[in-house]
Amino acid sequence: AWQLLAAAARAQGQGLRALRAEGEARVAVLDYAGALDRLRAGQTLAAQGLRTPAEQIEAAIIDSRARQVQAQLREQLANAKDKP
């Protein structure tokens, strides 16, 4: 579903929303590193300037999710270290 949303957003020229959806798609398959990459790309795009209030909201969501995913990635890596 997230991949479909990403494609639809990209087709509508909503790059920021598309990057968030791509990040969420990676989270859904537990690829936290890939998700963080997509969310950071969204942060970079947002830093280039936000045109609408909807983009400002999307940027805030991306920032929040990036922090959450980064914590999940740290936990995943710590768990991987503990396993033989």
Secondary structure as GFF3:
##gff-version 3
##sequence-region A 1 84
A	DSSP	alpha_helix	2	11	.	.	.	ID=ss1
A	DSSP	alpha_helix	15	28	.	.	.	ID=ss2
A	DSSP	alpha_helix	32	47	.	.	.	ID=ss3
A	DSSP	alpha_helix	53	82	.	.	.	ID=ss4
###
